[in-house]
Amino acid sequence: MTTQGAALGVANAGFAWAKVNLTLHVTGQRSDGYHLLDSLVVRAGVGDRIAVSPSDQLELFVDGPYGGAAPMMIATSWCVRQGCWTRARAGGRGCI
């Protein structure tokens, strides 16, 4: 799945496999406070279907068996935070 499709005005969909961390080691810390990590991961047999489409609104929809947790997930979503940041950098309204 390419992430540039919606930015180019094209809808796109794909499957994002879940991963399982078999090992995770913190090996240091960068000057900006982020940690350096070494990990060994494997792909799980499950994942999420992700679809993007062009819109004038910055929106995130979550459905499925755990969709009831959507308000909390949307508020803390990395995708939404990145969307707000990207939109603000492009001169639009920053956050929803």
Biotite code that builds the C-alpha atoms (Angstrom):
import biotite.structure as struc

atoms = struc.array([
    struc.Atom([0.000, 0.000, 0.000], chain_id="A", res_id=1, res_name="MET", atom_name="CA", element="C"),
    struc.Atom([1.385, 3.418, -0.868], chain_id="A", res_id=2, res_name="THR", atom_name="CA", element="C"),
    struc.Atom([0.727, 6.318, 1.461], chain_id="A", res_id=3, res_name="THR", atom_name="CA", element="C"),
    struc.Atom([0.861, 8.930, -1.285], chain_id="A", res_id=4, res_name="GLN", atom_name="CA", element="C"),
    struc.Atom([-2.392, 7.852, -2.977], chain_id="A", res_id=5, res_name="GLY", atom_name="CA", element="C"),
    struc.Atom([-4.759, 10.079, -0.995], chain_id="A", res_id=6, res_name="ALA", atom_name="CA", element="C"),
    struc.Atom([-2.405, 13.048, -1.304], chain_id="A", res_id=7, res_name="ALA", atom_name="CA", element="C"),
    struc.Atom([-2.573, 12.624, -5.062], chain_id="A", res_id=8, res_name="LEU", atom_name="CA", element="C"),
    struc.Atom([-6.381, 12.476, -5.003], chain_id="A", res_id=9, res_name="GLY", atom_name="CA", element="C"),
    struc.Atom([-6.639, 8.685, -5.339], chain_id="A", res_id=10, res_name="VAL", atom_name="CA", element="C"),
    struc.Atom([-8.303, 6.284, -2.908], chain_id="A", res_id=11, res_name="ALA", atom_name="CA", element="C"),
    struc.Atom([-6.196, 3.323, -1.846], chain_id="A", res_id=12, res_name="ASN", atom_name="CA", element="C"),
    struc.Atom([-6.567, 0.332, 0.477], chain_id="A", res_id=13, res_name="ALA", atom_name="CA", element="C"),
    struc.Atom([-4.304, -2.380, 1.802], chain_id="A", res_id=14, res_name="GLY", atom_name="CA", element="C"),
    struc.Atom([-3.631, -4.768, 4.654], chain_id="A", res_id=15, res_name="PHE", atom_name="CA", element="C"),
    struc.Atom([-1.290, -3.920, 7.544], chain_id="A", res_id=16, res_name="ALA", atom_name="CA", element="C"),
    struc.Atom([-0.015, -7.083, 9.170], chain_id="A", res_id=17, res_name="TRP", atom_name="CA", element="C"),
    struc.Atom([0.294, -7.151, 12.941], chain_id="A", res_id=18, res_name="ALA", atom_name="CA", element="C"),
    struc.Atom([3.738, -7.915, 14.311], chain_id="A", res_id=19, res_name="LYS", atom_name="CA", element="C"),
    struc.Atom([4.973, -9.664, 17.415], chain_id="A", res_id=20, res_name="VAL", atom_name="CA", element="C"),
    struc.Atom([8.152, -8.455, 19.105], chain_id="A", res_id=21, res_name="ASN", atom_name="CA", element="C"),
    struc.Atom([10.173, -11.526, 20.063], chain_id="A", res_id=22, res_name="LEU", atom_name="CA", element="C"),
    struc.Atom([12.900, -9.427, 21.624], chain_id="A", res_id=23, res_name="THR", atom_name="CA", element="C"),
    struc.Atom([13.183, -5.730, 22.362], chain_id="A", res_id=24, res_name="LEU", atom_name="CA", element="C"),
    struc.Atom([16.320, -4.130, 23.781], chain_id="A", res_id=25, res_name="HIS", atom_name="CA", element="C"),
    struc.Atom([16.916, -0.477, 24.573], chain_id="A", res_id=26, res_name="VAL", atom_name="CA", element="C"),
    struc.Atom([20.477, 0.114, 23.407], chain_id="A", res_id=27, res_name="THR", atom_name="CA", element="C"),
    struc.Atom([20.853, 3.830, 24.080], chain_id="A", res_id=28, res_name="GLY", atom_name="CA", element="C"),
    struc.Atom([19.232, 7.225, 23.887], chain_id="A", res_id=29, res_name="GLN", atom_name="CA", element="C"),
    struc.Atom([19.470, 9.903, 21.217], chain_id="A", res_id=30, res_name="ARG", atom_name="CA", element="C"),
    struc.Atom([20.115, 13.552, 21.989], chain_id="A", res_id=31, res_name="SER", atom_name="CA", element="C"),
    struc.Atom([16.417, 14.329, 21.285], chain_id="A", res_id=32, res_name="ASP", atom_name="CA", element="C"),
    struc.Atom([15.304, 11.928, 24.021], chain_id="A", res_id=33, res_name="GLY", atom_name="CA", element="C"),
    struc.Atom([14.137, 9.059, 21.788], chain_id="A", res_id=34, res_name="TYR", atom_name="CA", element="C"),
    struc.Atom([15.553, 5.646, 22.624], chain_id="A", res_id=35, res_name="HIS", atom_name="CA", element="C"),
    struc.Atom([17.627, 3.484, 20.312], chain_id="A", res_id=36, res_name="LEU", atom_name="CA", element="C"),
    struc.Atom([16.081, 0.034, 19.968], chain_id="A", res_id=37, res_name="LEU", atom_name="CA", element="C"),
    struc.Atom([17.084, -3.376, 18.662], chain_id="A", res_id=38, res_name="ASP", atom_name="CA", element="C"),
    struc.Atom([14.223, -5.796, 18.119], chain_id="A", res_id=39, res_name="SER", atom_name="CA", element="C"),
    struc.Atom([13.378, -9.058, 16.437], chain_id="A", res_id=40, res_name="LEU", atom_name="CA", element="C"),
    struc.Atom([9.849, -9.195, 15.054], chain_id="A", res_id=41, res_name="VAL", atom_name="CA", element="C"),
    struc.Atom([7.716, -11.667, 13.171], chain_id="A", res_id=42, res_name="VAL", atom_name="CA", element="C"),
    struc.Atom([4.535, -11.065, 11.241], chain_id="A", res_id=43, res_name="ARG", atom_name="CA", element="C"),
    struc.Atom([1.396, -12.390, 12.886], chain_id="A", res_id=44, res_name="ALA", atom_name="CA", element="C"),
    struc.Atom([-1.408, -14.025, 10.941], chain_id="A", res_id=45, res_name="GLY", atom_name="CA", element="C"),
    struc.Atom([-3.747, -11.094, 11.653], chain_id="A", res_id=46, res_name="VAL", atom_name="CA", element="C"),
    struc.Atom([-3.793, -7.393, 10.982], chain_id="A", res_id=47, res_name="GLY", atom_name="CA", element="C"),
    struc.Atom([-5.884, -4.423, 9.940], chain_id="A", res_id=48, res_name="ASP", atom_name="CA", element="C"),
    struc.Atom([-7.421, -3.342, 6.671], chain_id="A", res_id=49, res_name="ARG", atom_name="CA", element="C"),
    struc.Atom([-6.485, 0.283, 6.062], chain_id="A", res_id=50, res_name="ILE", atom_name="CA", element="C"),
    struc.Atom([-8.107, 2.538, 3.478], chain_id="A", res_id=51, res_name="ALA", atom_name="CA", element="C"),
    struc.Atom([-7.327, 6.147, 2.609], chain_id="A", res_id=52, res_name="VAL", atom_name="CA", element="C"),
    struc.Atom([-9.223, 8.527, 0.390], chain_id="A", res_id=53, res_name="SER", atom_name="CA", element="C"),
    struc.Atom([-9.028, 12.226, -0.417], chain_id="A", res_id=54, res_name="PRO", atom_name="CA", element="C"),
    struc.Atom([-11.204, 14.482, 1.719], chain_id="A", res_id=55, res_name="SER", atom_name="CA", element="C"),
    struc.Atom([-11.556, 18.078, 2.820], chain_id="A", res_id=56, res_name="ASP", atom_name="CA", element="C"),
    struc.Atom([-11.880, 16.779, 6.392], chain_id="A", res_id=57, res_name="GLN", atom_name="CA", element="C"),
    struc.Atom([-9.234, 15.042, 8.500], chain_id="A", res_id=58, res_name="LEU", atom_name="CA", element="C"),
    struc.Atom([-11.150, 11.992, 9.749], chain_id="A", res_id=59, res_name="GLU", atom_name="CA", element="C"),
    struc.Atom([-10.427, 8.576, 11.196], chain_id="A", res_id=60, res_name="LEU", atom_name="CA", element="C"),
    struc.Atom([-13.051, 5.834, 11.297], chain_id="A", res_id=61, res_name="PHE", atom_name="CA", element="C"),
    struc.Atom([-12.603, 2.675, 13.353], chain_id="A", res_id=62, res_name="VAL", atom_name="CA", element="C"),
    struc.Atom([-14.965, -0.278, 13.181], chain_id="A", res_id=63, res_name="ASP", atom_name="CA", element="C"),
    struc.Atom([-14.942, -3.967, 13.984], chain_id="A", res_id=64, res_name="GLY", atom_name="CA", element="C"),
    struc.Atom([-15.104, -5.888, 17.248], chain_id="A", res_id=65, res_name="PRO", atom_name="CA", element="C"),
    struc.Atom([-13.096, -3.261, 19.167], chain_id="A", res_id=66, res_name="TYR", atom_name="CA", element="C"),
    struc.Atom([-14.649, -0.212, 17.528], chain_id="A", res_id=67, res_name="GLY", atom_name="CA", element="C"),
    struc.Atom([-16.238, 0.781, 20.841], chain_id="A", res_id=68, res_name="GLY", atom_name="CA", element="C"),
    struc.Atom([-12.819, 1.935, 22.032], chain_id="A", res_id=69, res_name="ALA", atom_name="CA", element="C"),
    struc.Atom([-12.581, 4.317, 19.058], chain_id="A", res_id=70, res_name="ALA", atom_name="CA", element="C"),
    struc.Atom([-12.873, 7.651, 20.952], chain_id="A", res_id=71, res_name="PRO", atom_name="CA", element="C"),
    struc.Atom([-9.809, 6.803, 23.062], chain_id="A", res_id=72, res_name="MET", atom_name="CA", element="C"),
    struc.Atom([-7.945, 5.348, 20.090], chain_id="A", res_id=73, res_name="MET", atom_name="CA", element="C"),
    struc.Atom([-8.645, 8.385, 17.892], chain_id="A", res_id=74, res_name="ILE", atom_name="CA", element="C"),
    struc.Atom([-7.542, 10.839, 20.603], chain_id="A", res_id=75, res_name="ALA", atom_name="CA", element="C"),
    struc.Atom([-4.182, 9.070, 20.967], chain_id="A", res_id=76, res_name="THR", atom_name="CA", element="C"),
    struc.Atom([-3.744, 7.946, 17.364], chain_id="A", res_id=77, res_name="SER", atom_name="CA", element="C"),
    struc.Atom([-0.343, 8.488, 15.807], chain_id="A", res_id=78, res_name="TRP", atom_name="CA", element="C"),
    struc.Atom([-2.106, 8.694, 12.430], chain_id="A", res_id=79, res_name="CYS", atom_name="CA", element="C"),
    struc.Atom([-4.326, 11.574, 13.555], chain_id="A", res_id=80, res_name="VAL", atom_name="CA", element="C"),
    struc.Atom([-1.406, 13.457, 15.136], chain_id="A", res_id=81, res_name="ARG", atom_name="CA", element="C"),
    struc.Atom([0.615, 13.085, 11.927], chain_id="A", res_id=82, res_name="GLN", atom_name="CA", element="C"),
    struc.Atom([-2.365, 14.158, 9.845], chain_id="A", res_id=83, res_name="GLY", atom_name="CA", element="C"),
    struc.Atom([-2.775, 17.298, 11.974], chain_id="A", res_id=84, res_name="CYS", atom_name="CA", element="C"),
    struc.Atom([0.920, 18.074, 11.653], chain_id="A", res_id=85, res_name="TRP", atom_name="CA", element="C"),
    struc.Atom([0.957, 17.504, 7.892], chain_id="A", res_id=86, res_name="THR", atom_name="CA", element="C"),
    struc.Atom([-2.144, 19.594, 7.352], chain_id="A", res_id=87, res_name="ARG", atom_name="CA", element="C"),
    struc.Atom([-0.759, 22.472, 9.446], chain_id="A", res_id=88, res_name="ALA", atom_name="CA", element="C"),
    struc.Atom([2.531, 22.404, 7.506], chain_id="A", res_id=89, res_name="ARG", atom_name="CA", element="C"),
    struc.Atom([0.575, 22.613, 4.257], chain_id="A", res_id=90, res_name="ALA", atom_name="CA", element="C"),
    struc.Atom([-1.074, 25.808, 5.480], chain_id="A", res_id=91, res_name="GLY", atom_name="CA", element="C"),
    struc.Atom([-4.399, 24.306, 6.541], chain_id="A", res_id=92, res_name="GLY", atom_name="CA", element="C"),
    struc.Atom([-6.140, 24.002, 9.868], chain_id="A", res_id=93, res_name="ARG", atom_name="CA", element="C"),
    struc.Atom([-3.873, 21.933, 12.103], chain_id="A", res_id=94, res_name="GLY", atom_name="CA", element="C"),
    struc.Atom([-6.107, 19.691, 14.200], chain_id="A", res_id=95, res_name="CYS", atom_name="CA", element="C"),
    struc.Atom([-9.599, 18.388, 14.187], chain_id="A", res_id=96, res_name="ILE", atom_name="CA", element="C"),
])
